[in-house]
């Protein structure tokens, strides 16, 4: 079979030499995508189209995930002898498609020798429309129920009815390399995808605040972005354990400034890392006003901590728009399970921090711990990562064991609103500092808002010899696991 690949409109606006260079990169990326999933293929290059010969019908969906591709269509190629011959073949080919439906015919001629074709697009549309009329419910050029299409070149024509939209944009890699800060939640994965769409090659930087389970969740999310969308590249994820620096921050910085100082610490660490690599910018998933640290004033205070430009592709997005895009990308379910790490949110966070005040607060932190964290970073090749082999299986359970002591690590107000029957309230910070005094002959089940704080504490407790597990996905998963008669709506 053949697949017709249409180039993004972004390529058509480029100067001739730039367009050639971008198209060459697109062909390379498309070849990479097809090699990843399909065996034999051949790509025929044209000025505004690519034609792919391949045996696997699923290759069309693969091509539709390559940046720089506007759309794709599985086509039947026919070598015509004249207009009557082409119309007769197309009428037979499209008869079932228009049966009992309104329809439209779309024809297009192309090629450097288009003038050698002895009929026009209008001729094809008129004659084929007439040939199909008796099998249809009539012609509707505005909102047809079926559209049949022909693209004619000298000697052959491609016939199709299906158009799969591609991501458009620019071929991945034509605009240089950047480092994207990721948390595993909806925002950072979508922001990364949008920058890939603009031709950036990305590596990813993850600041581990929640232990093994948090890192595993992020790897699962970014593995999807790497495998489904990063054709033509080998993205890496750099994992930095920021917990020692964060503990220093919690002990020394005024709580209402924690969020702003934390973001600046991340930018400082990223800047130290980028001095050693050819990155041209940082990418974040921040949007104006989405959370307290993302007010315009706070963003203005945070940005100077980066030595590189900070790209914020989601800056004007609503949360619903971000979530909808995550569904298209394929990260929605995984990001919903990861959420955002919520253990460093003070009761009254600053929304209009001043740079001078934040500078004074930041100087209280032991920045040597930040440098040590960068030095001990781990780098993971996402292409090579075996996602089935990663996981926090010893930490996670789906239901509460019958003999478990259940600890609720959420805010007191959330606990008072609803908690698992018999659960005990524990302040997360106090639990981190005091779990060593817990009984070791007891099985513990922990839960929190989204499953990150509980996973972190369960990991620490297991390392110290406790039998501790947590509910992946947090309180929502816990509530959904309760049987209707299990008293889940009570306290």
Secondary structure, DSSP 8 states (H G I E B T S, - for coil): -EEEEEE-HHHHTS-HHHHHHHHHHHHHHHHHHHHHH-S-EEEEE-SSEEEEEES-TTHHHHHTTSTTEEEEEEEEEE--SSHHHHHHHHHHHHHHHHTTS-EEEEEEE-STTGGGSSS-HHHHHHHHHHHHGGGSS-B-SSS-SEEEEEEEETTEEEEES--EE---SB-TTTT-EEEEEE-SSHHHHHHHHHHHHBT-EEEEEEEESSHHHHHHHHHHHHHHHHHHH-TT---EEEEEE-HHHHHHHHHHS-GGGHHHHHHHHHHHHHHHHHTTS---EEE----TTSSGGGSHHHHHHHHTT-SSEEE-TTTT--HHHHHHHHHHHT-HHHHHHH----TT--TT--SS--HHHHHHHHTTS-HHHHHHHHHT-EEEETTT--GGG---TTTEESS--TT-EEEE-S-HHHHHH---TT-EE--HHHHHHHGGGS-TTSEEEEE-SSSHHHHHHHHHHHHTT-EEEEETTHHHHHHHHS-TTTTTT--
